[in-house]
Amino acid sequence: MTAPDDMSTPQRTGTTEGTSTPQGTSTPQGTEGTSAPDGSGGVHDLRSALARLAGHPGQLIETDHPVDPSAELAGVYKRVGAGGTVERPTRTGPAMIFNNVTGYPGARVLVGLMASRDRVGLLLDAPPRRLTQRMGQAIKDAISPVTVGPDRARCQEVVHRADDPDFDLRTLLPAPTNTEQDAGPYFCLGLVLSSDPEGEKGTDVTIHRLCVQGRDKLTIFFAPGRHIDAFRRKAEARGEPLPVSVNMGLDPAIHIGACFEAPTTPYGYDELAVAGGLRGRPVELVDCVTQPERSIAAAEVVIEGEILPGVREAEDQNTRTGHAMPEFPGYDGPANPALPVLRVTAITTRTDPILQTLVGPGEEHVSLAGIPTEASIYNACEAAMPGFVTEVYSHRSGGGKFLAVLKVNKTNSFDDGRARQAALVAFGVYSELKNVILVDEDVDIFDTDDVLWAMQTRMQGNRDVIAVPGVAGHVLDPSQTPEYDPTLPARGTTAKTVYDATAPYALRDEFTRAHFRDVDPRPYAPGLFPGTGDPPAGEGAPGAGGQVHHTRSRSSHHD
């Protein structure tokens, strides 16, 4: 363990103060005094994100109670705030920092930073309902990352080199094992950064499933079509390893921006530019210590290494469980029998780093995948038919990937067909999308009950459900297999379905909702509406169970 010659930051001591933060009312330890690289305020790294949440009751809690990273940590957060498609009982709740991880003195693990649409709104400076448009604008305002000198390499305040005989990533970092049948410990929020070995397609960043296999070895899973896998294939064809950095503990703008996919961010597009567009300043990169690659300067933890050419190993080689880890559809993904191997050459960290993770099927994945998906669909529809699609929601039941609800603004009978055209645009923009529900302007797309109401009263199955069979989908959906449907040619092929729950324009008067007088309820129920402004009217996303939160305390209202 060595510090870079030009850094004077003290080494990690292996201890922590261990004070609890009740409901986010005090600043989490290690986050005081954070400021942006240019000296301004605002969120710019993980610690400044946590400092912001600390000022909003109910958004962040800490615990000093001992927790085992093997199955127990994820089990706790399942009940505290995982939400999403996690097995019930679960709920949407605060982010959580574990300060007492069994077997890792002084280590801290954060889970659930983005496991709430309201919380993402706080962190990205946007009302929850406007995150779609906020992300869509960031694509247009993209700012490319910049490389800075080692004096700004906060991620290299502490360096552990793999050629040190005492090096063992299994003892350095408390990678959680989410369930008792997982293939092993996983880094679930590792943002992999790599570059085209032929120099033609620049740099790419993607979150990948990384399973710890040994003291300096990880396996890495690539879903079909991932751009870094294309880089890996190029390097392998040349008989060369692919240098990578795995960046963890980041400004949430980086993680969410990295989850855009082609064609919105085509092969060769550096998604770090989206985070630049969100923050109005470039993401800073620094040269790695042991690899000819770069890492994110403000990351809490960086794993440097190389993906080896021609080497494949079983994902569950140490456990033989047959399972990988819980994936976003809500199922344990099957362990892959032959995955590429990432050989670790160094781990670099900030002093007293915070390891960030997620619970795979949780609401955090919905935010990460879903909000960029919404933005991609919204931008494409706005370009094709301006003003027609007014809102998009990538629903939690599909993990932010499989189901989108589109709100359309019909003004004539021709728009009955344009609504279905919008669904086809959505499928073209996001290949992993499986189902689209179309609703009218009077439906709250963030309220599952309201969407289901539209489906019950404005839809007939024989005329308003349109299926397109045999289209590319996602390999992690267990129904997208030839075993489930013998007509499918391969795993990851699916039927794309449109559910048109809009009223025919010519019959619109027959589908007018019953209107009630709009009365200020505060004099009658002041305890439910303590704010001084207008009573809440459905802002934000639905909580667990598909209900919109219509009451908030004054301190947590952020629109």
C-alpha positions as CSV (number, residue, x, y, z in Angstrom):
1,M,0.0,0.0,0.0
2,T,1.7,3.2,-1.1
3,A,0.7,6.8,-1.7
4,P,1.7,8.6,-4.9
5,D,4.9,10.6,-4.5
6,D,3.1,13.9,-5.2
7,M,0.3,13.3,-2.7
8,S,0.5,14.3,0.9
9,T,-2.9,13.0,2.0
10,P,-2.6,10.7,5.1
11,Q,-3.0,7.0,4.7
12,R,-6.2,5.2,5.7
13,T,-6.1,4.4,9.4
14,G,-8.5,1.4,9.5
15,T,-10.8,3.0,12.0
16,T,-14.0,5.2,11.8
17,E,-15.8,7.4,14.2
18,G,-19.0,5.3,13.9
19,T,-21.7,7.9,14.7
20,S,-25.3,7.3,13.6
21,T,-27.1,9.8,11.4
22,P,-30.8,9.8,12.4
23,Q,-32.9,10.3,9.3
24,G,-30.3,12.3,7.5
25,T,-30.3,15.2,10.0
26,S,-26.5,15.5,10.3
27,T,-23.7,15.4,7.8
28,P,-22.4,11.9,7.1
29,Q,-18.8,11.4,8.4
30,G,-16.2,12.2,5.8
31,T,-18.4,14.5,3.8
32,E,-17.9,17.8,5.5
33,G,-16.5,20.7,3.6
34,T,-16.9,19.3,0.1
35,S,-16.9,21.7,-2.8
36,A,-16.8,21.5,-6.5
37,P,-13.5,21.4,-8.4
38,D,-14.1,25.0,-9.5
39,G,-14.8,26.1,-6.0
40,S,-18.6,26.3,-6.4
41,G,-21.2,24.5,-4.4
42,G,-23.5,21.7,-5.6
43,V,-23.2,18.0,-6.1
44,H,-20.0,17.0,-7.8
45,D,-19.0,13.7,-6.2
46,L,-20.4,11.1,-3.9
47,R,-19.5,12.9,-0.7
48,S,-21.2,16.2,-1.8
49,A,-24.3,14.1,-2.8
50,L,-24.4,12.6,0.7
51,A,-24.0,16.0,2.3
52,R,-27.0,17.3,0.3
53,L,-29.1,14.4,1.4
54,A,-28.2,15.0,5.0
55,G,-30.1,18.2,4.8
56,H,-33.4,16.5,3.8
57,P,-34.9,14.4,6.6
58,G,-35.8,10.8,5.6
59,Q,-33.4,10.6,2.7
60,L,-30.3,9.1,4.4
61,I,-29.6,7.1,7.5
62,E,-26.4,5.5,8.9
63,T,-26.0,2.6,11.2
64,D,-23.1,1.4,13.4
65,H,-24.8,-2.0,14.0
66,P,-22.6,-4.8,12.8
67,V,-23.6,-6.2,9.4
68,D,-22.3,-9.2,7.4
69,P,-21.7,-8.3,3.8
70,S,-22.6,-11.8,2.8
71,A,-26.5,-11.8,2.4
72,E,-27.2,-9.8,5.5
73,L,-26.5,-6.3,4.2
74,A,-28.7,-6.7,1.2
75,G,-31.3,-8.4,3.4
76,V,-31.4,-5.4,5.7
77,Y,-31.8,-3.0,2.8
78,K,-34.5,-5.1,1.2
79,R,-36.7,-4.1,4.2
80,V,-35.4,-0.6,4.6
81,G,-35.6,0.8,1.1
82,A,-34.8,-1.4,-1.9
83,G,-38.3,-1.3,-3.5
84,G,-38.5,-2.0,-7.3
85,T,-39.0,-5.7,-8.3
86,V,-37.5,-7.0,-5.0
87,E,-39.4,-9.9,-3.4
88,R,-42.0,-8.6,-1.0
89,P,-42.0,-7.3,1.7
90,T,-40.0,-4.3,0.7
91,R,-40.5,-0.5,0.5
92,T,-39.1,2.7,-1.0
93,G,-37.0,4.2,1.7
94,P,-33.8,6.2,2.5
95,A,-30.3,5.6,1.3
96,M,-28.3,3.8,4.0
97,I,-24.6,3.8,5.1
98,F,-23.3,0.8,7.0
99,N,-20.3,1.9,9.2
100,N,-19.6,-1.5,10.8
101,V,-19.1,-4.2,8.2
102,T,-18.1,-7.5,9.7
103,G,-14.5,-8.5,8.7
104,Y,-13.6,-5.1,7.3
105,P,-12.6,-2.7,10.1
106,G,-13.2,0.9,9.2
107,A,-15.0,0.1,5.9
108,R,-18.2,1.9,4.9
109,V,-20.8,0.6,2.4
110,L,-23.5,2.8,0.9
111,V,-26.6,1.4,-0.7
112,G,-29.7,3.0,-2.2
113,L,-28.4,6.4,-3.1
114,M,-30.6,6.5,-6.2
115,A,-33.4,4.1,-5.0
116,S,-36.0,6.8,-5.0
117,R,-37.1,9.1,-7.8
118,D,-37.6,11.9,-5.3
119,R,-34.0,11.5,-4.1
120,V,-32.7,11.5,-7.7
121,G,-34.6,14.7,-8.2
122,L,-32.8,16.2,-5.2
123,L,-29.4,15.1,-6.5
124,L,-30.0,16.2,-10.1
125,D,-31.7,19.5,-9.3
126,A,-35.0,18.7,-10.9
127,P,-38.6,18.0,-9.8
128,P,-39.1,14.2,-10.0
129,R,-41.7,14.5,-12.7
130,R,-39.3,16.6,-14.9
131,L,-36.3,14.2,-14.7
132,T,-37.2,12.9,-18.1
133,Q,-36.8,16.3,-19.6
134,R,-33.7,17.1,-17.5
135,M,-31.9,14.1,-18.8
136,G,-33.1,14.7,-22.3
137,Q,-31.6,18.2,-22.2
138,A,-28.3,16.9,-20.8
139,I,-27.8,14.9,-24.0
140,K,-28.1,18.1,-26.0
141,D,-25.8,20.0,-23.6
142,A,-23.2,17.3,-23.3
143,I,-19.7,18.4,-22.2
144,S,-16.8,16.0,-22.9
145,P,-14.6,14.9,-19.9
146,V,-11.2,16.3,-19.4
147,T,-7.9,14.7,-18.1
148,V,-6.3,16.5,-15.2
149,G,-3.0,16.1,-13.4
150,P,-2.2,13.8,-10.4
151,D,-2.7,16.7,-8.0
152,R,-6.4,16.3,-8.6
153,A,-6.4,12.5,-8.3
154,R,-8.5,12.2,-5.1
155,C,-9.2,8.6,-6.1
156,Q,-5.4,7.9,-5.6
157,E,-5.0,9.1,-2.1
158,V,-4.3,5.5,-1.1
159,V,-2.8,3.0,-3.5
160,H,-2.7,-0.8,-3.2
161,R,-0.7,-2.6,-5.9
162,A,-1.4,-6.1,-6.8
163,D,2.3,-7.0,-7.0
164,D,2.5,-6.5,-3.2
165,P,2.5,-10.0,-1.8
166,D,-0.1,-9.0,0.8
167,F,-2.5,-7.7,-1.8
168,D,-5.9,-9.4,-1.8
169,L,-9.0,-7.5,-3.1
170,R,-11.2,-9.9,-1.1
171,T,-9.9,-8.4,2.2
172,L,-9.5,-4.8,0.9
173,L,-13.0,-4.2,-0.3
174,P,-16.3,-5.5,1.3
175,A,-18.0,-6.6,-1.9
176,P,-21.5,-7.7,-0.8
177,T,-23.0,-11.1,-1.6
178,N,-26.7,-10.2,-2.1
179,T,-28.3,-13.6,-1.5
180,E,-27.2,-16.9,0.0
181,Q,-27.2,-18.5,-3.5
182,D,-25.2,-15.9,-5.3
183,A,-22.1,-17.1,-7.2
184,G,-20.0,-14.9,-4.9
185,P,-19.4,-11.4,-3.8
186,Y,-20.2,-8.8,-6.5
187,F,-19.3,-5.2,-7.3
188,C,-22.8,-4.1,-8.4
189,L,-22.1,-0.4,-9.2
190,G,-18.7,-0.7,-10.9
191,L,-18.5,1.7,-13.8
192,V,-16.1,0.1,-16.2
193,L,-14.1,2.6,-18.3
194,S,-12.1,1.5,-21.3
195,S,-11.0,2.7,-24.8
196,D,-11.0,1.3,-28.3
197,P,-7.7,-0.5,-28.7
198,E,-7.6,0.6,-32.3
199,G,-8.2,4.3,-31.4
200,E,-11.2,4.7,-33.6
201,K,-14.1,4.8,-31.2
202,G,-12.8,6.7,-28.2
203,T,-13.7,5.8,-24.7
204,D,-16.9,4.2,-23.2
205,V,-18.3,3.7,-19.8
206,T,-20.8,1.0,-18.7
207,I,-21.9,-0.6,-15.5
208,H,-21.2,-4.4,-15.6
209,R,-21.7,-7.3,-13.2
210,L,-18.3,-8.1,-11.6
211,C,-17.9,-11.2,-9.5
212,V,-14.9,-11.6,-7.1
213,Q,-13.0,-14.8,-8.0
214,G,-9.6,-14.5,-6.3
215,R,-7.0,-12.2,-4.7
216,D,-6.6,-10.3,-8.1
217,K,-9.3,-11.7,-10.3
218,L,-12.8,-10.8,-11.3
219,T,-15.2,-12.2,-13.9
220,I,-17.2,-9.7,-16.0
221,F,-20.6,-10.2,-17.6
222,F,-21.4,-8.5,-20.9
223,A,-25.0,-8.4,-22.2
224,P,-25.1,-8.6,-26.0
225,G,-24.2,-5.4,-27.8
226,R,-22.3,-3.7,-25.1
227,H,-19.6,-1.3,-26.5
228,I,-16.8,-2.2,-24.1
229,D,-17.3,-5.8,-25.1
230,A,-16.7,-4.7,-28.7
231,F,-13.4,-3.2,-27.5
232,R,-12.6,-6.4,-25.7
233,R,-13.2,-8.4,-28.8
234,K,-10.9,-6.1,-30.8
235,A,-8.2,-6.5,-28.3
236,E,-8.6,-10.2,-28.1
237,A,-8.4,-10.5,-31.9
238,R,-5.0,-8.8,-31.6
239,G,-3.9,-11.2,-28.8
240,E,-3.8,-8.2,-26.3
241,P,-5.4,-7.6,-23.0
242,L,-7.9,-4.7,-22.7
243,P,-6.9,-2.1,-20.0
244,V,-9.8,-0.9,-17.9
245,S,-10.6,1.0,-14.7
246,V,-13.6,0.1,-12.6
247,N,-14.9,3.3,-10.9
248,M,-17.1,3.2,-7.8
249,G,-18.5,5.8,-5.4
250,L,-19.4,8.5,-7.9
251,D,-21.5,11.6,-8.4
252,P,-24.9,10.1,-9.3
253,A,-25.0,12.2,-12.5
254,I,-22.1,10.0,-13.8
255,H,-23.9,6.7,-13.0
256,I,-27.2,7.8,-14.5
257,G,-25.6,9.4,-17.5
258,A,-23.7,6.3,-18.3
259,C,-26.9,4.2,-18.6
260,F,-28.0,5.8,-21.9
261,E,-27.8,3.3,-24.8
262,A,-27.6,3.2,-28.6
263,P,-28.9,4.8,-30.7
264,T,-29.1,7.7,-28.3
265,T,-25.4,7.2,-27.4
266,P,-24.0,5.3,-30.4
267,Y,-20.9,3.2,-30.6
268,G,-18.0,5.7,-30.0
269,Y,-20.0,8.1,-27.8
270,D,-18.5,8.8,-24.4
271,E,-21.4,8.8,-21.9
272,L,-19.4,10.8,-19.4
273,A,-20.3,13.8,-21.5
274,V,-23.9,13.4,-20.3
275,A,-22.8,13.9,-16.7
276,G,-21.0,17.0,-18.0
277,G,-24.2,18.2,-19.5
278,L,-26.1,17.6,-16.2
279,R,-23.5,19.4,-14.1
280,G,-22.5,22.1,-16.5
281,R,-18.8,21.2,-16.2
282,P,-16.7,18.3,-17.4
283,V,-16.0,15.1,-15.5
284,E,-12.4,15.0,-14.5
285,L,-10.3,12.0,-15.4
286,V,-6.8,11.0,-14.2
287,D,-4.2,8.6,-15.6
288,C,-4.3,5.2,-13.9
289,V,-1.3,4.1,-11.7
290,T,-0.7,0.7,-13.3
291,Q,-2.7,0.7,-16.6
292,P,-2.6,2.8,-19.8
293,E,-6.1,4.0,-19.1
294,R,-7.8,6.7,-17.1
295,S,-10.1,6.7,-14.1
296,I,-12.6,9.2,-12.6
297,A,-10.6,11.5,-10.4
298,A,-13.2,11.9,-7.7
299,A,-14.2,8.2,-7.4
300,E,-14.1,6.7,-3.9
301,V,-12.7,3.4,-5.2
302,V,-11.0,2.5,-8.5
303,I,-10.0,-1.1,-9.5
304,E,-7.3,-1.0,-12.2
305,G,-6.8,-4.0,-14.4
306,E,-7.0,-5.7,-17.8
307,I,-9.4,-8.1,-19.4
308,L,-7.3,-11.1,-20.5
309,P,-7.5,-12.3,-24.1
310,G,-8.7,-15.9,-24.6
311,V,-9.4,-16.6,-21.0
312,R,-12.9,-17.7,-19.8
313,E,-13.9,-18.9,-16.4
314,A,-17.2,-20.0,-14.7
315,E,-19.0,-17.3,-12.8
316,D,-19.8,-19.6,-9.9
317,Q,-16.4,-21.4,-9.8
318,N,-16.0,-20.9,-6.0
319,T,-19.6,-21.9,-5.0
320,R,-21.2,-24.0,-7.8
321,T,-24.6,-22.6,-6.9
322,G,-25.7,-22.3,-10.5
323,H,-26.9,-18.8,-9.9
324,A,-25.2,-15.4,-10.5
325,M,-27.0,-12.6,-8.5
326,P,-30.4,-11.0,-8.3
327,E,-30.9,-9.1,-11.6
328,F,-33.3,-6.2,-12.4
329,P,-36.2,-8.5,-13.6
330,G,-36.4,-9.8,-10.0
331,Y,-34.9,-13.2,-10.6
332,D,-31.5,-14.8,-9.8
333,G,-29.7,-14.7,-13.1
334,P,-28.1,-18.0,-14.1
335,A,-24.3,-18.3,-13.5
336,N,-22.5,-18.0,-16.8
337,P,-20.2,-21.0,-17.4
338,A,-17.6,-19.0,-19.4
339,L,-17.0,-15.3,-18.7
340,P,-14.1,-13.0,-19.6
341,V,-11.6,-12.5,-16.7
342,L,-10.4,-9.2,-15.4
343,R,-6.9,-9.4,-13.8
344,V,-6.6,-6.7,-11.1
345,T,-3.3,-4.7,-11.0
346,A,-4.2,-2.1,-8.4
347,I,-6.9,-0.7,-6.2
348,T,-6.8,3.0,-5.5
349,T,-9.1,4.9,-3.2
350,R,-9.8,8.1,-1.4
351,T,-8.9,8.2,2.3
352,D,-11.5,6.4,4.2
353,P,-13.4,5.4,1.1
354,I,-17.1,4.6,0.8
355,L,-17.9,1.5,-1.3
356,Q,-21.2,2.0,-3.2
357,T,-23.5,-0.9,-4.1
358,L,-27.1,-1.6,-5.0
359,V,-29.7,-4.3,-4.6
360,G,-30.0,-5.7,-8.1
361,P,-33.8,-5.7,-8.6
362,G,-34.4,-2.6,-6.5
363,E,-35.7,0.9,-7.3
364,E,-32.1,2.0,-7.7
365,H,-31.9,0.1,-11.0
366,V,-35.2,1.6,-12.0
367,S,-33.7,5.1,-11.6
368,L,-30.4,4.2,-13.3
369,A,-31.9,2.4,-16.4
370,G,-35.3,4.0,-16.5
371,I,-34.7,7.7,-16.4
372,P,-32.2,7.6,-19.4
373,T,-34.7,5.4,-21.2
374,E,-37.5,7.9,-20.6
375,A,-35.2,10.7,-21.9
376,S,-34.3,8.8,-25.0
377,I,-37.9,8.0,-25.9
378,Y,-39.0,11.5,-25.1
379,N,-36.3,13.2,-27.2
380,A,-37.0,10.9,-30.2
381,C,-40.8,11.4,-30.0
382,E,-40.3,15.1,-29.7
383,A,-38.1,15.2,-32.8
384,A,-40.6,13.1,-34.8
385,M,-43.8,14.6,-33.6
386,P,-43.2,17.8,-31.5
387,G,-45.5,18.3,-28.5
388,F,-47.4,15.0,-29.0
389,V,-45.7,12.8,-26.3
390,T,-45.8,14.9,-23.2
391,E,-44.5,12.5,-20.5
392,V,-42.7,9.1,-20.4
393,Y,-42.3,6.8,-17.4
394,S,-40.2,3.6,-17.4
395,H,-42.1,1.7,-14.9
396,R,-40.5,0.0,-11.9
397,S,-42.3,-3.3,-12.7
398,G,-40.0,-3.7,-15.7
399,G,-36.9,-2.6,-13.8
400,G,-36.8,0.6,-15.8
401,K,-36.2,-1.4,-19.0
402,F,-39.2,-3.6,-20.0
403,L,-42.2,-1.3,-19.6
404,A,-42.8,2.3,-20.7
405,V,-45.9,4.4,-20.2
406,L,-46.3,7.2,-22.7
407,K,-48.8,10.1,-22.3
408,V,-50.0,11.5,-25.6
409,N,-51.9,14.7,-26.5
410,K,-54.5,13.9,-29.1
411,T,-56.0,16.9,-31.0
412,N,-57.7,15.1,-34.0
413,S,-58.6,11.6,-35.2
414,F,-55.4,11.3,-37.1
415,D,-53.6,11.3,-33.7
416,D,-55.2,7.9,-32.9
417,G,-52.7,6.4,-35.3
418,R,-49.9,8.8,-34.2
419,A,-50.2,7.4,-30.7
420,R,-49.3,3.9,-32.0
421,Q,-46.5,5.4,-34.1
422,A,-45.1,6.9,-30.9
423,A,-44.9,3.4,-29.4
424,L,-43.0,2.2,-32.5
425,V,-40.6,5.1,-32.1
426,A,-40.0,4.0,-28.5
427,F,-39.2,0.4,-29.5
428,G,-36.8,1.7,-32.1
429,V,-35.0,3.9,-29.6
430,Y,-34.6,1.4,-26.9
431,S,-34.1,-2.2,-28.0
432,E,-34.6,-3.8,-24.6
433,L,-38.1,-2.3,-24.2
434,K,-40.8,-5.0,-24.2
435,N,-44.1,-3.4,-23.6
436,V,-45.6,0.1,-24.1
437,I,-48.8,1.5,-22.6
438,L,-50.4,4.5,-24.2
439,V,-52.6,6.8,-22.1
440,D,-54.3,10.2,-22.5
441,E,-53.5,13.5,-21.0
442,D,-55.9,13.1,-18.1
443,V,-54.0,10.0,-16.8
444,D,-51.1,10.3,-14.2
445,I,-48.5,8.0,-15.7
446,F,-46.7,7.8,-12.3
447,D,-49.8,6.4,-10.6
448,T,-50.1,2.7,-11.5
449,D,-53.7,2.6,-10.4
450,D,-54.6,5.4,-12.8
451,V,-52.8,3.7,-15.6
452,L,-54.6,0.4,-14.9
453,W,-57.9,2.3,-14.7
454,A,-57.3,3.6,-18.3
455,M,-56.5,0.0,-19.4
456,Q,-59.8,-1.2,-17.9
457,T,-62.0,1.5,-19.4
458,R,-60.4,2.6,-22.6
459,M,-59.1,-0.6,-24.1
460,Q,-60.5,-3.7,-25.8
461,G,-58.1,-6.6,-26.1
462,N,-59.2,-7.6,-29.6
463,R,-58.5,-4.2,-31.1
464,D,-56.1,-2.2,-28.8
465,V,-53.4,-4.8,-28.1
466,I,-50.8,-5.0,-30.9
467,A,-47.9,-7.6,-30.7
468,V,-44.8,-7.7,-32.9
469,P,-43.2,-11.2,-32.5
470,G,-39.6,-12.3,-32.7
471,V,-37.8,-9.0,-32.0
472,A,-34.5,-8.5,-30.1
473,G,-35.1,-8.0,-26.4
474,H,-33.0,-8.8,-23.2
475,V,-31.3,-12.1,-22.2
476,L,-32.2,-11.7,-18.5
477,D,-36.0,-12.0,-19.0
478,P,-36.7,-15.7,-18.3
479,S,-39.7,-15.6,-20.6
480,Q,-37.6,-14.7,-23.6
481,T,-36.3,-18.2,-24.3
482,P,-37.1,-21.0,-26.8
483,E,-37.9,-23.1,-23.8
484,Y,-40.8,-20.7,-22.9
485,D,-41.8,-20.1,-26.5
486,P,-40.5,-22.6,-29.1
487,T,-41.1,-20.0,-31.9
488,L,-38.3,-17.8,-30.5
489,P,-35.0,-18.4,-32.3
490,A,-32.7,-17.6,-29.3
491,R,-32.6,-16.3,-25.7
492,G,-33.2,-12.6,-25.6
493,T,-35.8,-12.6,-28.4
494,T,-39.3,-11.4,-27.5
495,A,-42.7,-10.1,-28.7
496,K,-43.0,-6.4,-28.4
497,T,-46.5,-5.4,-27.3
498,V,-48.4,-2.1,-27.5
499,Y,-51.4,-1.6,-25.1
500,D,-53.4,1.4,-26.5
501,A,-55.3,2.7,-23.5
502,T,-56.2,6.0,-25.1
503,A,-59.8,6.9,-26.0
504,P,-60.6,7.2,-29.7
505,Y,-60.6,10.9,-30.5
506,A,-64.0,10.8,-32.1
507,L,-65.5,9.4,-28.9
508,R,-63.6,11.6,-26.5
509,D,-66.7,13.1,-24.9
510,E,-67.8,9.6,-23.9
511,F,-64.5,9.2,-21.9
512,T,-64.6,12.4,-19.9
513,R,-63.7,11.8,-16.3
514,A,-66.0,12.9,-13.5
515,H,-64.8,16.3,-12.3
516,F,-64.9,17.4,-8.7
517,R,-64.7,20.8,-7.3
518,D,-61.1,21.8,-6.6
519,V,-61.2,22.7,-2.9
520,D,-58.3,23.7,-0.7
521,P,-58.2,20.9,1.9
522,R,-55.9,22.6,4.4
523,P,-58.5,24.2,6.7
524,Y,-60.2,20.8,7.0
525,A,-57.1,18.6,7.3
526,P,-54.1,20.8,8.3
527,G,-52.1,17.8,9.5
528,L,-52.1,16.3,6.0
529,F,-51.1,19.5,4.3
530,P,-48.7,21.4,6.5
531,G,-47.0,23.3,3.7
532,T,-47.7,27.0,3.0
533,G,-47.9,26.7,-0.8
534,D,-50.4,24.9,-2.9
535,P,-51.3,21.4,-1.6
536,P,-49.3,18.7,-3.4
537,A,-50.9,17.5,-6.6
538,G,-49.2,14.2,-7.6
539,E,-45.7,15.4,-8.1
540,G,-43.0,12.7,-7.8
541,A,-43.1,9.1,-8.6
542,P,-45.3,6.4,-7.1
543,G,-44.0,4.8,-4.0
544,A,-44.0,1.0,-3.2
545,G,-47.2,-0.5,-4.3
546,G,-47.8,2.0,-7.1
547,Q,-49.3,4.9,-5.1
548,V,-48.4,8.5,-5.6
549,H,-47.3,10.2,-2.4
550,H,-49.6,13.2,-2.1
551,T,-48.4,14.4,1.3
552,R,-44.9,15.6,2.2
553,S,-43.4,17.4,5.1
554,R,-42.3,20.9,4.4
555,S,-38.6,19.9,4.9
556,S,-38.7,17.3,2.2
557,H,-40.6,19.3,-0.5
558,H,-38.2,20.1,-3.2
559,D,-40.0,21.1,-6.3
